[in-house]
Amino acid sequence: MTIQQAKDYIKNDVNLYLKKDEYGEYRIPIVRQRPIFLLGAPGIGKTAIMEQVAAELSIALVSYSMTHHTRQSALGLPFIRHEEYEGMEYDVSEYTMSEIIASIYEVMRDSGIKEGILFLDEINCVSETLSPSMLQFLQYKVFGRHRVPDGWVIVTAGNPPEYNKSVREFDVVTMDRLKVLEVEPDYDTWKKYARERQIHNAVLNFLEIKKDYFYHMEMTVKGRSYVTARGWEDLAAIIDLYEEEGLKVDETLVGQYIINDKIVKEFTAYYDLYKKYKENYQLDEILNGNATEEAKLRGSRATFDERLSVLGMLMDMIQSEIKETMLDSDYLMELMVPLKAVKKAAASNDAEEVAKLLKKQESGRRTLMENLARANSLSVVDKRKHRAIANFLKKSAEHVDAMESAEHAHTGEEAFETVKIMFDKEVENMQKQTEKVKKRLNNLFAYVKAAFQEGNEMLLLVTELTVNDYSSRFISQFGCEDYQRASKELMLTERQNNIQAEINELKL
């Protein structure tokens, strides 16, 4: 299965494992809550999906790699406890709490979140001394004499033996206690993730042309050659910084992340072309509606790879702007919730009380953000949103405090009017940005139609805008006539092609 399918299964399983009956008992007893075992090649995103699941379900996440754990750290350290029974005294061996289970209690204490996922990576690489204890743990959630707290679902992961010499294959008894999900590398799923993370467009465009290079393993005379999703993501991040610093991206740099000589040479050569396309086409001018005749002519004469690269760069630019606009829209929508509470209280209070309430709302928002961060379930998008709301509430309180330092006291309604003016200004800025992005999106459609004409580029553009969450929401919320027109034309063309195909089949 793909990594996206695995994520959906895990999300559903976690929800079902945490489901309770009317008496507060888990519908699936603890002993029947089989740990999930993600089995797949290294670097395909197993850890990343656990972070996404925890953030989307608003539960905690504790992650551990089992490769470095000894029997003592996993099960706890032994100590002697003195006992007495009917006058007979004796000493018994006891164990401290497992480091792993102690971490769960620490997260619950610090975050206030009582349910979560315990993710144990490299589970099939445990040491020989720890291996016998894993069977008990996988069935009963027990390390030593200490249980994983109720409300915590166990998800494990590991690599097949061909990728890791340290792997110890589980026997049937152990496997019979697991829900095994075998995950395969999948570029289309990763591309969606990469777009969300705004991974460097040179990497995405190259892989769009060379999809076979997304994940590659082979043995060479120099040893094992490998290319992974993790490698591409890390390479994209360092390229961003190299470009900021004006440093040259060469084969030596690429080869530190992509361990395959052929792919290193091809990507480096493509990256040089990518930079050339960026300069020659003047992409920002295209989106501003100032595409030169030369840029249109160049696009019409370009090879398929060049067209795909230019279109990819343009889409990356517009998708980034759309994402920023939608994140601002989401932030303002959620900001309205605390502001409505302040407005209601302002009617019967003075400005000083309004300032106090704004500060209380800000403090609550920052506490929520800190708790989610401690629980490892705060996504990058949510972090940005919560921080923006907290900052607005802080500035609002400061403005109201400044009013109070004036010569006369102000009513709560007067104080809230100041807050409303600030909020309306934020909305106005977002609306201006929306109109700007709409114009640039229409200019993109105009260029694709003029430069690429009857090619498949228009279909690619419409498809990308449709499948991307931010752009599909943007178009649904704010509209885009060129998108709607192109969609109808493409649907009509597709229908005509289908009819023609049916007619051809009828011919004798």
N, C-alpha and C positions, 0 to 999 in steps of 0.2 A: 504494500500500500504506500501511498505518498505520505509525506510528512504532514500535510494538511488533513488527510483522512485520519492519521494517527491522533492529531490534535483534537479532532472532533470526537473520536472515540473516548479519549482521556477525559475531555470536558464532560461528556455525557456520563461516564462511569463515576467521576468524582461527584457529580450532582446526585446520582442514584445512591452512591455509598453514604452520602450525608443526609439522605431523605429519612424522616422520622415518622412514626405513627402518632396517633392521638395521645399516647402515653409518654411521648418523648423518647421512645426506644427506636434504635435504627432498624429500618425495614429489612436490611440485609445484615444479619449478625456479624460481629467483628470477625469471627472465625471463617465466615463465608466471603469476606471482602478480599478477594484475591488481589495481591499486588500486581500491578501492570508491569510488564517487562518489554521495553522498547529495544528491539534487536536490529542494529543497522550499522552500516559502515561509518567510520569516524568523520566528523566535520560536516554532517548533513543537517544539523540544526536541532538535535534532540534536546539539548539544554535550553535553547531559545524558546521552543514551544511550551516548556514548563513555565517559564516566566510569563508568557502570554496567557496561559490558562489561569494562573494564579491572579494576574491583574484583571482579567475579564470576569472572574468569579468573585473578586474582592475577598480572597482568602490568603492566608500566609503561605510562604514557601521557604523551606529549609533544604539546602542542597549540600550534598557531601560526595566527594570522590572516594570510593572504597579502596583505591590502590595504595593509599598511604596508611591505612588503618591496621593496627596490630590487634591481637586479641584483647590486650589490656585497654586500649583506647576505645574500642567498640563496646566491650562488655563491662568495663569499669575495673578499677584497681582493687585487689584483695586487701582486707584488713581483718584483724581478729576481734571477735565480739564475745564478751564473757556472759555466760548464761547460768541459770540455777533452776533445778527442778527437784522438788521434794527433798531438799537438803543436799542434793548432789550438784556440785559446781563443775562446769566444763567450758571449754573454749570452742567456738565455731568460726568457720571462715565465712566472711561476708564480703560483698562487693559494693564499691561506690557506684553512683549512677553513671551509665554510659555517657560519653561525651556527646554522642549523637542525640540521645533523648534529652539530655540536659539543655542542648541548644534549642530544642522545641519549646521547653518550658521558658527559656530565656526570651524567645521571640514572643510567646504569648504574654509574658509579663510586661515586656517593653511596648508592645503594639496594642494590646487589648483585644487582639483577634484570636479567637479560640479554636478556629478550624483552619486546616491547611493541608498542604502536600509535603510529604517527606520524600525528597528525590535523591536516590542513591545511584550515582553514576559508576560505571565500570564494576557493576555488581558481580560479574563473572571473572573478576581479576583479584578476588579476595585472597589473602594469604592462606597457606595450608592449615595453619593453626586456627584460623577464624572460620574456615569453610564448614566444619560440623555445626557451628552455631547458627548458620544462615537458614537452615531448614526450619528450626524452631522460630526464628524471627519472621520468615516469610509466611508462616501459617498463623502464628499467634501474636505477631507484632511485639515480641519480647526480646530484649537484649539483656542477658544475665537474669536478674530478678526484677528488672524494671520494664514496664510496658510503655509502648507509644501511647500517648493520651488519646482518649476517644475523640473522634472528629478529625483525625488525621489520616489521610489516605496515602498509601505507599506506592510510589511509582519508581521503577528501577530502569536502568539502561545499560547496555553493553555492546561490544563489538563482536562480530563473528570471529572464529579462530583464525581465519586466513589473514586478518588485519592486525592481530595482536598476539604475540607469542606468549603473553602472560595469561591468556584466557584459559579458564578451567571449565570445560563443558559440563553443564548441569546434567545430572542423571534424571531418569524418568520421575522419581519420587519428588524431586525438587520442581521440575517443570510442570508437574501435575498440580502444583499449588500456585501457578502463575497464569496471568492472562498475557499471552505472548503476541506482540504486534511487530511483525517484520516490516521494517521501513526501507524503502528504496530511494535513492537520490531522485529529485524531481525538480527540473528547472522552472517549470511554469509556476509551481507553488512558491519557490524561492524568489522568483521575479516579483511576485506580488509583495512579498516581505521586503525585498530590496527597494522597490519603489516607495514603500511606506517609510523606510529608513533613509531614503534619499541617497542611496549608494551611488558612487560616481558613475556618470552616464557612459563613460568610455568602457567600463567593465560590462555594463548591461548591453550596450550596443554590440560589443564584440561577441558576447555570449548569444545574443539574438541571431547573429550570423553563424556562430560556431557552437551550437548547442551541445555537441558531443564533447566539448571541452569543459563543460560545467563541472563534471565529476569524472575523473579519469585515474585509473589504477593499472599499472603494468610493471613487469620486471624487465630491467634492461641490464646491459653488461656492467653498468655502474651501480646496480642495485635497484631497489624499488623506486619507481617514479609515481608520484601521486599529485593530484589536483583536487581540492575539496571546496565546498561552499564556504567553509571558514576561511580558507586561504584567499578566495576572491573578495570576501568582505573585508578582511584585514588589509589586503592590497589596496582596495578602494579607499579605505580610511587614510592610509599613508600617502596616497597620491593627492588627496585633498590638501594635506599639509605641505607636501612638496610644492604644489602649485602656489599655495599662499606664500611660501618662502622663496619662490622663484628658482627652485632646485630642479635639476634635470632628472626625469624619469627614464632610467635605462635598464638594460637587461640584468645588470647586477642587482638592482633593486627588485625588479619583478621576480627574479630567481630566488629571492629570499622567501617568497610566499607561494610561488607556483613551481613545484618541483618536477618540471618536465621541460627539457631543453627546447623541443620543437614548439610547444605552446608558449614558452617564454619569448622566443624569437618572433612568433606570429603576433602575440599581443603587443609587444614593444613596437613592432612595425605598424600595427594598426593604431596604436596610441599616437604615433607621429602623424599619421594621416588624419586622425581625429582632430588634433590641434590645427592642422592645415585647413580642414573643412570649417572649423570654427572661425578662423580668420577670413577665409575667402567668401563665405556666405553672409557675413555680418548679421548674425542671427537676431540680435536685439532689434535691429532696424526692420527685419521682417515682421517681428511681433508688433512693432510700432506702426506698421502699415506703410513703411518706406522701403519695401523690397525693390532693389534695383533690377533693371532689365537683364543685367549680366547675371544676377543671382537666379532669376527665373530661367534664363537660357541654360545656365550651368546645371540647374536641377533637371531640366528636361533632357539633357544630354548625358547625365550621370549614369554610372553603372548601378545595378540593383543594390550592391553593398554600400555605395556612396549615398544613394537615396535613403536607404534604411538608417544610415548613421546620422545624416542631416535631420531626417524626420525625428529620430530618437532624441537628438539634442534639443530640438524645438519643443517636443512633447515634455521632455524633462524640465525645461524652463517654465512652461505654462503650468504643468502639474504642480511644480513647487509653489508657484504663485497662488494657484487654486487652493492648495493645502493650507497655506498661510491664511487665506481669506476665510476658509471654513473653520479653522481653529479659532480665529477671532470671533466668528459667528457663534460657535459653540460656547466660548468663554462668556460672551455677552448674554447668551440665553441662560446659562447657569447663574450668572451674577445677579440676574433679576430676582432669584429666589431670596437671598438674604436682603436685597434692597426692598422687596415688598414687605418683609418683616419689619424693617426699619421705618418704612413709610407708615405702616399701621401704628407703630409705637409713637411716631413723631406727633401724631394728632393730639395726644394727651400728655406730652412731656416737653420740657424745654430743650434748648440746644445742647446743654451740658449732658443731658441724659442720652440724646441722640449720639453724641460723640462717644460716650461710654458703650453704647450698644454696637456702634461700628467697630470699636476696638475689640469687643467681645466676639463679634462675628469674625474679625480677622484672626484672633487668637484661636478660635475653634477651627478655622480653615487650615491654619498652619499645624495645629495638633493632628488633624486628620492626615495631612500630608506626611508628617513625621511618622505617624503610626503605620501608614501604608508602606513607607520606606523601610521601617524596621522589620516589617513582615515580608519584605522583598516582593511586594505585589503592587508597586507604584510604577506604572508605565511612563515612558518619556512624555507621551501626549498628556496624560493626566497630571503629571508633575508640572508641566507648563501651564495647564489650565488653572490648577489650584494656586500656583504661585501668582499668576496674573490677577486672580480674584482677590487674594490676600493683599497684594500691592495696591489694588484699587481701593479696598476698604481702608487701608492704612492712610493713603493720601486723602481720602474723604474725611476721615477723622481729624487729620491735621488741618484741613480747610475749616471744618466746623470749630475746632479749637481756636483757630485764628480769628473767627467771628466773635468768639466769646471774649477775646482779649480786647475787643473794641470798647467804646465808651458805654454802650447800653446792652442789656441782655436781649437775646433773640429767642423766639419761640421755636418749638421743635419743627413746625412746618416750614419756617424760614430756613432752618438748618437743612432740612431735607431738600428744599428747593436748590440749594447750593450743590448737594450731591447729585440731584437730577440733572443739573446743567453739565456736570462733569460726565455723567453717564451718556447724555445725549451727544456730547462731543465725541465720545468713543464710538457711538453708533454712526455718527456722521462720517467719521474717518473710515469706518468699515464699509459704509455705502460707497464712498468715493473709490476705495480700493476695489470694490466689487465691479463698479462700472469700468474701471481701468482694465481689470482682468477680462471682462466680457469683450471689450474692444480688441484686446490682444488675442483672445481666442478666435474672434471673427477674422482677424488679420491672418492668423495661422491657416484657417480654412481657405481664405482667399489665395494664399500663396500655394498651398498644396494643390488647389484646383488649377492655378495658372501654370505652375512648374511641372507638376507630375501628371496632370490631365487624366487620362483614362487608366492610369496605373493602379496598383493595389494599395497605394499609400493612403488614399482616402478611407478605404476600408480599415486599414490598420489604425488610423487616427480615431475613427468612430469607435472601433472596438476597444482601444485603450481607454478612451474617455468613458465608455460604458462600464467596463469591468473595474475601473479604479473607484474606490469608495468615495473619495473626496470629490472627484470630478463629476461622478454621477449624482451626488447630492447637490453639488453646485448648480448643475444644469437643471435639476429638478426644482431647486429653490429659487434660482434667479433667471433661468431660461437661457437659451442660445439658439437663435433662429437658424443659423448655418448648420448647427448640429442636427436639428430636427429635419431640415431640408435634406441634408446628406443621408440621414438615416432612412428617410422615405425613399429616396432615389435608389439607395443600395438594396433596400428590401424589394423594390419594384424590379430592379435588375435581376436579383436572385430568383424572384418568382418567375420572371420571363425565361430565365435559363432552365428552371425546373420544368416549365411547360414544354420548352423546346426539347428537353431530354426525353420527356414522356412521349412527345410526338415521334421522335426518332425511334423509340422502342417499338412503336406501333407499325413502323414501316416494314414491309415484307422484303 
